[in-house]
Amino acid sequence: FDACLEAAQEKPQIVLKLVVFDESDYAYAKEVAARYPHLPIYLQPGNHTPPRPGSEDASVDLDGIMMRMEWLVERVTSDRWFEARVLPQLHVLLWGNKRAV
């Protein structure tokens, strides 16, 4: 990643976007944010119901994803980590597990 930052030479806007499934992912996100404090960071709850290989339109657990979203917002807020922006995986909310949309 450091080589990518160096190659970009501040030309494009670079942001960190990390998908968070659990406490381990959250801790990793905090470590990455500390390592690159000059980069904006976006956190997204992970889709815990991805499609199986070969499945074109598997169902998605939207309630579960929204629970993960709420957990992530509460986690960031309780840590007073106001630099992090929490966003949904919009493509999952709109199209579920459909591929190539």
C-alpha angles and dihedrals in degrees: 000000000000090000090053091052091050093048092050091056092201091295102121121040108261122201134171116239116183130179112221122203102161148349091290091057090045091053090049090051090053090051093049092047090052091050093050105030092158092064123082112241129214123190125198130186110244125246102245091188104060118167120266117246109282094019111123100189113014118174119260128215099233093172090054092047091051090050088053089048091053091047091051093048091049091047094051092044094049089052089048087231095159095162091069118085117209116210134168122244090256095194089059092050093048103037106014111210097338112138127229097018 
